[in-house]
Amino acid sequence: MKKKIPAFKSDKQAAAFLETADLTQYDLSGAKRVLFEFEKKEARVNMRLPEQLLVAVKKTAKARGIPYQRFIRQALEQAVAYAKK
């Protein structure tokens, strides 16, 4: 039986764990792909949405384990990338 990955309170703790851990001994079946955002966010957008849409966006973002504003940003990035094809 494989070990469970411990919970970390900081990135520093997670990094220290990864430096010494043999990940083959851990159950990674629940791991999710994470996309890191490195670009600085300097522009702001303010928009009005139907309440139902905002509720659906927040629910979907929560199910994916990300903040809803990041989910919106990812949706916009995907739409722009698709439009370029």
TORMI-162343 format. One record per residue (C-alpha): residue number from 1; x, y, z. Coordinates in steps of 0.5 Angstrom, whole numbers, plus 500, padded with zeros to 3 digits. Example, Ala and Ser with C-alpha at 12.3 -4.5 7.8 and 13.67 -1.06 7.14 Angstrom:
% TORMI-162343
+----------+------+-------+-----+
! drendren ! east ! north !  up !
+----------+------+-------+-----+
!        1 !  525 !   491 ! 516 !
!        2 !  527 !   498 ! 514 !
+----------+------+-------+-----+
This chain:
% TORMI-162343
+----------+------+-------+-----+
! drendren ! east ! north !  up !
+----------+------+-------+-----+
!        1 !  500 !   500 ! 500 !
!        2 !  503 !   507 ! 498 !
!        3 !  503 !   513 ! 503 !
!        4 !  499 !   519 ! 503 !
!        5 !  502 !   525 ! 501 !
!        6 !  502 !   530 ! 507 !
!        7 !  499 !   536 ! 507 !
!        8 !  504 !   542 ! 507 !
!        9 !  502 !   549 ! 510 !
!       10 !  507 !   553 ! 506 !
!       11 !  511 !   552 ! 499 !
!       12 !  517 !   552 ! 503 !
!       13 !  515 !   546 ! 507 !
!       14 !  513 !   542 ! 500 !
!       15 !  520 !   544 ! 497 !
!       16 !  523 !   541 ! 503 !
!       17 !  519 !   535 ! 502 !
!       18 !  521 !   534 ! 495 !
!       19 !  528 !   535 ! 496 !
!       20 !  528 !   528 ! 500 !
!       21 !  522 !   524 ! 498 !
!       22 !  522 !   518 ! 494 !
!       23 !  515 !   520 ! 490 !
!       24 !  515 !   512 ! 488 !
!       25 !  513 !   511 ! 495 !
!       26 !  507 !   515 ! 495 !
!       27 !  500 !   515 ! 492 !
!       28 !  499 !   520 ! 486 !
!       29 !  493 !   518 ! 484 !
!       30 !  489 !   524 ! 486 !
!       31 !  494 !   529 ! 483 !
!       32 !  492 !   534 ! 479 !
!       33 !  495 !   538 ! 474 !
!       34 !  497 !   545 ! 476 !
!       35 !  499 !   551 ! 471 !
!       36 !  503 !   556 ! 474 !
!       37 !  502 !   564 ! 472 !
!       38 !  508 !   568 ! 472 !
!       39 !  506 !   574 ! 468 !
!       40 !  505 !   580 ! 472 !
!       41 !  497 !   582 ! 472 !
!       42 !  497 !   590 ! 471 !
!       43 !  491 !   591 ! 467 !
!       44 !  484 !   590 ! 470 !
!       45 !  477 !   589 ! 468 !
!       46 !  470 !   590 ! 471 !
!       47 !  464 !   587 ! 468 !
!       48 !  457 !   586 ! 470 !
!       49 !  455 !   578 ! 469 !
!       50 !  448 !   575 ! 470 !
!       51 !  448 !   572 ! 478 !
!       52 !  447 !   565 ! 475 !
!       53 !  453 !   566 ! 471 !
!       54 !  457 !   568 ! 476 !
!       55 !  455 !   562 ! 481 !
!       56 !  456 !   557 ! 475 !
!       57 !  463 !   560 ! 474 !
!       58 !  465 !   560 ! 482 !
!       59 !  462 !   553 ! 482 !
!       60 !  466 !   550 ! 476 !
!       61 !  472 !   554 ! 479 !
!       62 !  471 !   551 ! 486 !
!       63 !  471 !   544 ! 483 !
!       64 !  477 !   545 ! 479 !
!       65 !  481 !   547 ! 485 !
!       66 !  482 !   554 ! 483 !
!       67 !  480 !   561 ! 485 !
!       68 !  474 !   564 ! 480 !
!       69 !  478 !   570 ! 477 !
!       70 !  484 !   565 ! 475 !
!       71 !  478 !   560 ! 472 !
!       72 !  476 !   566 ! 468 !
!       73 !  483 !   568 ! 466 !
!       74 !  484 !   561 ! 463 !
!       75 !  477 !   561 ! 459 !
!       76 !  479 !   568 ! 456 !
!       77 !  486 !   565 ! 454 !
!       78 !  483 !   559 ! 451 !
!       79 !  478 !   563 ! 447 !
!       80 !  484 !   567 ! 445 !
!       81 !  488 !   561 ! 443 !
!       82 !  482 !   558 ! 439 !
!       83 !  481 !   564 ! 435 !
!       84 !  488 !   565 ! 433 !
!       85 !  487 !   558 ! 430 !
+----------+------+-------+-----+
